[in-house]
Protein backbone atom coordinates (compact mmCIF):
# COMPACT_ATOMS: atom_id res chain seq x y z
CA UNK A 1 0.00 0.00 0.00
CA UNK A 2 2.82 2.39 0.84
CA UNK A 3 4.49 1.59 -2.49
CA UNK A 4 1.29 2.41 -4.37
CA UNK A 5 0.97 5.73 -2.58
CA UNK A 6 4.59 6.58 -3.31
CA UNK A 7 4.10 5.90 -7.02
CA UNK A 8 0.95 8.03 -7.01
CA UNK A 9 2.72 11.02 -5.45
CA UNK A 10 5.67 10.66 -7.85
CA UNK A 11 3.36 10.65 -10.88
CA UNK A 12 1.48 13.63 -9.43
CA UNK A 13 4.74 15.58 -8.97
CA UNK A 14 5.95 14.78 -12.49
CA UNK A 15 2.61 15.85 -13.94
CA UNK A 16 2.75 19.10 -11.99
CA UNK A 17 6.22 19.98 -13.29
CA UNK A 18 5.28 19.12 -16.89
CA UNK A 19 2.10 21.21 -16.66
CA UNK A 20 4.10 24.15 -15.24
CA UNK A 21 6.68 23.97 -18.02
CA UNK A 22 4.02 23.88 -20.72
CA UNK A 23 2.14 26.79 -19.14
CA UNK A 24 5.29 28.93 -18.99
CA UNK A 25 6.12 28.11 -22.63
CA UNK A 26 2.67 29.23 -23.74
CA UNK A 27 2.93 32.58 -21.95
CA UNK A 28 3.56 35.76 -24.04
CA UNK A 29 7.24 36.09 -24.90
CA UNK A 30 7.82 32.34 -24.76
CA UNK A 31 5.81 30.59 -27.52
CA UNK A 32 6.18 26.90 -28.18
CA UNK A 33 8.15 26.08 -31.35
CA UNK A 34 5.98 24.49 -34.00
CA UNK A 35 8.68 23.30 -36.41
CA UNK A 36 12.18 23.67 -37.84
CA UNK A 37 12.87 25.29 -41.18
CA UNK A 38 16.07 24.72 -43.20
CA UNK A 39 16.85 27.35 -45.81
CA UNK A 40 19.66 27.60 -48.36
CA UNK A 41 20.45 31.14 -49.50
CA UNK A 42 22.24 31.94 -52.74
CA UNK A 43 25.56 33.74 -52.46
CA UNK A 44 26.75 36.04 -55.20
CA UNK A 45 30.38 35.98 -54.00
CA UNK A 46 32.25 32.77 -54.92
CA UNK A 47 35.02 33.57 -52.42
CA UNK A 48 32.65 33.16 -49.49
CA UNK A 49 31.38 29.84 -50.87
CA UNK A 50 34.96 28.62 -51.30
CA UNK A 51 35.83 29.66 -47.76
CA UNK A 52 32.80 27.77 -46.41
CA UNK A 53 33.82 24.65 -48.30
CA UNK A 54 37.35 24.95 -46.92
CA UNK A 55 35.97 25.13 -43.38
CA UNK A 56 33.85 22.01 -43.97
CA UNK A 57 36.87 20.21 -45.43
CA UNK A 58 39.02 21.25 -42.47
CA UNK A 59 36.44 19.94 -39.97
CA UNK A 60 36.30 16.66 -41.89
CA UNK A 61 40.09 16.30 -41.76
CA UNK A 62 40.12 17.08 -38.03
CA UNK A 63 37.51 14.39 -37.41
CA UNK A 64 39.74 11.89 -39.24
CA UNK A 65 42.92 13.06 -37.49
CA UNK A 66 43.19 10.07 -35.09
CA UNK A 67 42.87 7.60 -37.97
CA UNK A 68 45.43 9.56 -40.01
CA UNK A 69 47.88 9.51 -37.09
CA UNK A 70 47.47 5.74 -36.74
CA UNK A 71 47.80 5.09 -40.49
CA UNK A 72 50.80 7.27 -41.29
CA UNK A 73 53.03 7.19 -38.19
CA UNK A 74 54.88 4.74 -35.98
CA UNK A 75 52.00 4.49 -33.48
CA UNK A 76 50.70 1.09 -34.62
CA UNK A 77 54.03 -0.72 -34.36
CA UNK A 78 54.79 0.70 -30.92
CA UNK A 79 51.40 -0.15 -29.43
CA UNK A 80 51.29 -3.69 -30.85
CA UNK A 81 54.79 -4.54 -29.56
CA UNK A 82 53.94 -3.22 -26.09
CA UNK A 83 50.75 -5.26 -26.13
CA UNK A 84 52.82 -8.38 -26.88
CA UNK A 85 55.17 -7.51 -24.02
CA UNK A 86 52.31 -7.17 -21.53
CA UNK A 87 50.80 -10.43 -22.74
CA UNK A 88 54.16 -12.21 -22.45
CA UNK A 89 54.65 -11.00 -18.90
CA UNK A 90 51.20 -12.30 -18.00
CA UNK A 91 50.27 -9.22 -15.96
CA UNK A 92 46.91 -8.93 -17.78
CA UNK A 93 46.05 -5.24 -17.20
CA UNK A 94 49.35 -3.93 -15.77
CA UNK A 95 50.36 -1.53 -17.26
CA UNK A 96 46.86 -0.48 -18.23
CA UNK A 97 45.83 0.18 -21.80
CA UNK A 98 45.70 3.93 -21.17
CA UNK A 99 49.30 3.95 -19.96
CA UNK A 100 50.52 1.96 -22.96
CA UNK A 101 48.57 4.18 -25.34
CA UNK A 102 50.00 7.34 -23.74
CA UNK A 103 53.54 5.95 -23.93
CA UNK A 104 52.97 4.99 -27.57
CA UNK A 105 51.75 8.53 -28.32
CA UNK A 106 54.85 10.20 -26.83
CA UNK A 107 57.20 7.72 -28.50
CA UNK A 108 55.40 8.45 -31.78
CA UNK A 109 56.01 12.18 -31.25
CA UNK A 110 59.68 11.44 -30.53
CA UNK A 111 60.13 9.29 -33.66
CA UNK A 112 58.07 11.48 -36.00
CA UNK A 113 59.51 14.82 -34.80
CA UNK A 114 62.08 15.13 -37.65
CA UNK A 115 59.37 14.41 -40.25
CA UNK A 116 56.98 16.94 -38.73
CA UNK A 117 59.74 19.55 -38.55
CA UNK A 118 60.36 19.16 -42.28
CA UNK A 119 56.62 19.48 -42.97
CA UNK A 120 56.50 22.63 -40.85
CA UNK A 121 59.56 24.14 -42.57
CA UNK A 122 58.67 23.26 -46.16
CA UNK A 123 54.89 23.58 -46.14
CA UNK A 124 53.19 25.10 -43.11
CA UNK A 125 55.41 28.13 -42.51
CA UNK A 126 55.60 29.18 -46.20
CA UNK A 127 51.84 28.81 -46.47
CA UNK A 128 51.25 30.87 -43.32
CA UNK A 129 53.53 33.57 -44.75
CA UNK A 130 51.58 33.57 -48.04
CA UNK A 131 54.65 32.42 -49.97
CA UNK A 132 52.97 29.40 -51.55
CA UNK A 133 49.41 28.35 -52.36
CA UNK A 134 47.38 25.75 -50.54
CA UNK A 135 47.99 23.12 -53.22
CA UNK A 136 51.72 23.80 -53.23
CA UNK A 137 51.77 23.50 -49.44
CA UNK A 138 50.05 20.11 -49.67
CA UNK A 139 52.47 18.86 -52.32
CA UNK A 140 55.49 20.04 -50.32
CA UNK A 141 54.20 18.78 -46.98
CA UNK A 142 53.38 15.27 -48.11
CA UNK A 143 56.91 14.62 -49.42
CA UNK A 144 58.62 14.04 -46.01
CA UNK A 145 55.73 11.85 -44.88
CA UNK A 146 55.88 9.81 -48.08
CA UNK A 147 59.62 9.29 -47.61
CA UNK A 148 59.08 8.02 -44.07
CA UNK A 149 56.30 5.66 -45.09
CA UNK A 150 58.24 4.45 -48.12
CA UNK A 151 61.30 3.69 -45.99
CA UNK A 152 59.20 1.53 -43.63
CA UNK A 153 57.15 -0.32 -46.27
CA UNK A 154 58.28 -3.79 -47.28
CA UNK A 155 58.70 -4.77 -50.92
CA UNK A 156 56.18 -7.63 -50.61
CA UNK A 157 53.44 -5.37 -49.26
CA UNK A 158 54.21 -2.73 -51.86
CA UNK A 159 54.03 -5.30 -54.68
CA UNK A 160 50.79 -6.73 -53.26
CA UNK A 161 48.90 -3.45 -53.34
CA UNK A 162 50.35 -2.48 -56.70
CA UNK A 163 48.98 -5.76 -58.05
CA UNK A 164 45.59 -5.21 -56.39
CA UNK A 165 45.46 -1.67 -57.81
CA UNK A 166 46.33 -2.92 -61.28
CA UNK A 167 49.42 -0.71 -61.59
CA UNK A 168 52.83 -1.46 -63.03
CA UNK A 169 55.01 -3.46 -60.62
CA UNK A 170 58.06 -1.55 -61.80
CA UNK A 171 56.67 1.72 -60.40
CA UNK A 172 59.02 3.33 -57.90
CA UNK A 173 57.87 3.51 -54.31
CA UNK A 174 58.29 7.29 -54.22
CA UNK A 175 56.01 7.74 -57.24
CA UNK A 176 53.08 5.61 -56.12
CA UNK A 177 49.88 7.28 -54.94
CA UNK A 178 48.96 7.65 -51.29
CA UNK A 179 45.92 5.39 -51.81
CA UNK A 180 48.37 2.53 -52.48
CA UNK A 181 51.18 3.56 -50.14
CA UNK A 182 49.05 3.97 -47.02
CA UNK A 183 47.53 0.44 -46.86
CA UNK A 184 50.89 -1.06 -47.86
CA UNK A 185 52.52 0.86 -45.02
CA UNK A 186 49.86 -0.30 -42.54
CA UNK A 187 50.21 -3.98 -43.47
CA UNK A 188 54.00 -3.67 -43.34
CA UNK A 189 53.76 -2.09 -39.88
CA UNK A 190 51.61 -4.97 -38.64
CA UNK A 191 54.06 -7.50 -40.07
CA UNK A 192 57.06 -5.80 -38.47
CA UNK A 193 55.29 -5.37 -35.13
CA UNK A 194 54.44 -9.08 -35.01
CA UNK A 195 58.06 -9.96 -35.75
CA UNK A 196 59.27 -7.71 -32.94
CA UNK A 197 56.52 -9.01 -30.67
CA UNK A 198 57.72 -12.58 -31.24
CA UNK A 199 61.26 -11.58 -30.22
CA UNK A 200 59.85 -10.00 -27.06
CA UNK A 201 57.60 -12.97 -26.35
CA UNK A 202 60.22 -15.71 -26.85
CA UNK A 203 62.29 -15.41 -23.61
CA UNK A 204 59.15 -15.29 -21.46
CA UNK A 205 57.80 -18.36 -23.25
CA UNK A 206 61.01 -20.19 -22.38
CA UNK A 207 60.57 -19.24 -18.72
CA UNK A 208 57.00 -20.57 -18.77
CA UNK A 209 58.15 -23.87 -20.29
CA UNK A 210 61.00 -24.28 -17.79
CA UNK A 211 58.77 -23.56 -14.80
CA UNK A 212 56.05 -25.92 -16.05
CA UNK A 213 58.62 -28.70 -16.64
CA UNK A 214 60.14 -28.30 -13.17
CA UNK A 215 56.74 -28.38 -11.46
CA UNK A 216 55.75 -31.46 -13.44
CA UNK A 217 59.00 -33.25 -12.54
CA UNK A 218 58.39 -32.46 -8.87
CA UNK A 219 54.89 -33.87 -9.06
CA UNK A 220 53.17 -30.56 -8.33
CA UNK A 221 50.38 -31.07 -10.83
CA UNK A 222 47.82 -28.99 -8.96
CA UNK A 223 50.01 -25.90 -8.64
CA UNK A 224 49.37 -23.43 -11.52
CA UNK A 225 52.68 -22.69 -13.28
CA UNK A 226 51.64 -19.02 -13.60
CA UNK A 227 51.97 -18.55 -9.82
CA UNK A 228 55.68 -19.34 -10.08
CA UNK A 229 56.52 -18.08 -13.55
CA UNK A 230 54.96 -14.61 -13.11
CA UNK A 231 57.32 -13.39 -10.35
CA UNK A 232 60.24 -15.05 -12.17
CA UNK A 233 59.38 -13.21 -15.39
CA UNK A 234 58.95 -9.91 -13.55
CA UNK A 235 62.34 -10.39 -11.87
CA UNK A 236 63.94 -11.26 -15.20
CA UNK A 237 62.34 -8.22 -16.87
CA UNK A 238 63.52 -5.86 -14.12
CA UNK A 239 67.08 -7.24 -13.93
CA UNK A 240 67.44 -7.15 -17.72
CA UNK A 241 66.21 -3.51 -17.79
CA UNK A 242 63.40 -4.64 -20.06
CA UNK A 243 61.73 -1.28 -20.69
CA UNK A 244 64.94 0.33 -21.93
CA UNK A 245 65.77 -2.66 -24.13
CA UNK A 246 62.29 -2.82 -25.62
CA UNK A 247 62.03 0.91 -26.32
CA UNK A 248 65.56 0.96 -27.76
CA UNK A 249 64.63 -1.91 -30.06
CA UNK A 250 61.40 -0.24 -31.21
CA UNK A 251 63.06 3.10 -31.94
CA UNK A 252 66.02 1.38 -33.62
CA UNK A 253 63.63 -0.46 -35.93
CA UNK A 254 62.67 2.91 -37.43
CA UNK A 255 66.18 4.33 -37.70
CA UNK A 256 67.71 1.24 -39.26
CA UNK A 257 69.98 0.48 -36.28
CA UNK A 258 70.10 -3.20 -35.29
CA UNK A 259 69.49 -4.47 -31.78
KASULHU-V607054 format. One record per backbone hydrogen bond with DSSP energy under -1.0 kcal/mol. NH is the residue of the N-H (numbers start at 1). CO is the residue of the C=O. If there is no record, write none. Layout:
nh->{NH NH}
co->{CO CO}
This chain:
nh->{5 6 7 8 9 10 11 12 13 14 15 16 17 18 19 20 21 22 23 24 25 26 30 49 50 51 52 53 54 55 56 57 58 59 60 61 62 63 64 68 69 70 71 72 78 79 80 81 82 83 84 85 86 87 88 89 90 91 93 100 101 102 103 104 105 106 107 108 109 110 111 112 116 117 118 119 120 121 122 123 124 125 127 128 129 130 131 137 138 139 140 141 142 146 147 148 149 150 151 152 158 159 160 161 162 163 164 165 167 171 180 181 182 184 185 186 187 188 189 190 191 192 193 194 195 196 197 198 199 200 201 202 205 206 207 208 209 210 211 212 213 214 215 216 217 218 220 221 227 229 230 232 233 234 235 236 237 238 239 240 241 242 245 246 247 248 249 250 251 252 253 254 255 256 257}
co->{1 2 3 4 5 6 7 8 9 10 11 12 13 14 15 16 17 18 19 20 21 22 27 45 46 47 48 49 50 51 52 53 54 55 56 57 58 59 60 64 65 66 67 68 74 75 76 77 78 79 80 81 82 83 84 85 86 86 91 96 97 98 99 100 101 102 103 104 105 106 107 108 112 113 114 115 116 117 118 119 119 120 123 124 125 127 126 133 134 135 136 137 138 142 143 144 145 146 147 148 154 155 156 157 158 159 160 161 162 168 177 177 178 180 181 182 183 184 185 186 187 188 189 190 191 192 193 194 195 196 197 198 201 202 203 204 205 206 207 208 209 210 211 212 213 214 215 219 224 225 226 228 229 230 231 232 233 234 235 236 238 237 241 242 243 244 245 246 247 248 249 251 251 252 252}
